[in-house]
Amino acid sequence: MQIVYDSKQYCVVEYSGVDGFEVTNKAAHMGTYFHGPAAVDFRDNLARAIAEDPATRSVDQFLESFDAIMTLPTVLH
């Protein structure tokens, strides 16, 4: 498990052993998980978004496009 992006609004964690990514919207306390081919596509698109404009605001705007599929509640244990 490795945090690949962290801002006030979003956190992206990579699970490299299983080719997965967890994306969390901190304010909404919701997240989603990408696995397999979807994770590969997400990784490539995230890398492209960061390369185009590494500013936090720009990367957060890219991640915001996934808010609609963030249906997993964030739970502290």
HUVEN-V924657 format. One record per pair of residues at least 12 apart in sequence whose C-alpha atoms are under 10 Angstrom apart, sorted by sequence separation. I is the first residue (numbers start at 0). J is the second residue. D is the distance in Angstrom with one decimal. If there is no record, write none. Layout:
i = {I	I}
j = {J	J}
d = {D	D}
This chain:
i = {0	1	2	10	11	20	21	46	48	49	0	1	9	10	11	19	20	21	45	48	0	1	9	10	19	20	48	0	8	9	10	18	19	20	0	8	9	18	19	45	0	3	5	7	8	9	17	18	19	20	21	44	45	2	4	5	6	7	8	9	17	18	19	20	0	1	2	6	7	8	9	11	13	14	18	19	20	0	5	8	10	11	12	13	14	18	19	0	9	11	17	18	20	19	20	19	14	18	13	13	11	31	24	30	31	30	31	32	29	30	31	32	24	29	30	31	32	3	23	24	27	29	30	31	32	22	29	30	31	4	24	28	29	30	31	3	23	24	27	28	29	30	31	22	23	28	29	30	22	28	29	4	24	27	28	29	9	23	27	28	8	22	23	7	8	21	23	24	25	6	9	10	22	23	24	5	6	9	23	4	8	11	6	7	10	6	9	4	5	8	9	4	8}
j = {12	13	14	22	23	32	33	58	60	61	13	14	22	23	24	32	33	34	58	61	14	15	23	24	33	34	62	15	23	24	25	33	34	35	16	24	25	34	35	61	17	20	22	24	25	26	34	35	36	37	38	61	62	20	22	23	24	25	26	27	35	36	37	38	19	20	21	25	26	27	28	30	32	33	37	38	39	20	25	28	30	31	32	33	34	38	39	21	30	32	38	39	41	41	42	42	38	42	38	42	45	65	59	65	66	66	67	68	66	67	68	69	62	67	68	69	70	42	62	63	66	68	69	70	71	62	69	70	71	45	65	69	70	71	72	45	65	66	69	70	71	72	73	65	66	71	72	73	66	72	73	49	69	72	73	74	55	69	73	74	55	69	70	55	56	69	71	72	73	55	58	59	71	72	73	55	56	59	73	55	59	62	58	59	62	59	62	58	59	62	63	59	63}
d = {6.6	5.2	9.0	5.8	6.5	5.6	6.4	9.7	9.5	9.1	5.6	6.6	7.1	5.2	9.2	7.0	5.1	8.9	7.9	6.9	4.6	7.9	5.5	6.8	5.4	6.6	9.4	6.7	8.3	4.8	7.3	8.3	4.4	9.4	8.1	5.9	5.6	5.9	6.6	7.8	9.7	9.4	9.9	9.1	5.3	8.1	7.6	5.8	9.3	9.1	9.1	9.0	8.3	9.6	9.3	9.5	9.7	7.3	6.1	9.7	7.9	8.5	8.6	6.0	9.4	9.5	9.4	9.0	8.4	8.8	9.9	9.6	9.8	9.8	9.4	5.5	9.0	9.2	9.9	10.0	9.2	9.9	9.4	9.5	9.2	6.4	8.2	9.9	9.3	9.7	9.8	7.5	8.0	9.5	8.0	9.2	9.8	9.7	9.1	8.9	9.8	8.3	9.6	9.0	8.6	7.9	9.6	9.4	8.3	9.7	6.6	8.3	8.6	10.0	7.9	4.6	9.6	10.0	9.1	8.2	9.0	9.2	4.4	6.3	8.4	8.0	5.5	6.0	5.8	9.6	9.3	9.2	5.9	5.0	8.7	9.9	9.6	7.3	9.1	9.5	5.4	6.3	9.6	8.5	8.8	8.5	4.4	6.6	9.3	5.9	5.2	9.9	7.7	8.6	5.0	8.9	9.8	7.5	8.7	7.9	9.5	7.9	9.9	9.2	9.6	9.9	8.9	9.7	8.2	7.0	9.2	9.5	10.0	9.1	8.8	9.0	9.1	6.8	7.7	9.4	7.2	9.1	9.2	9.3	9.3	7.8	7.4	9.0	9.5	9.4	8.6	9.7	9.2}
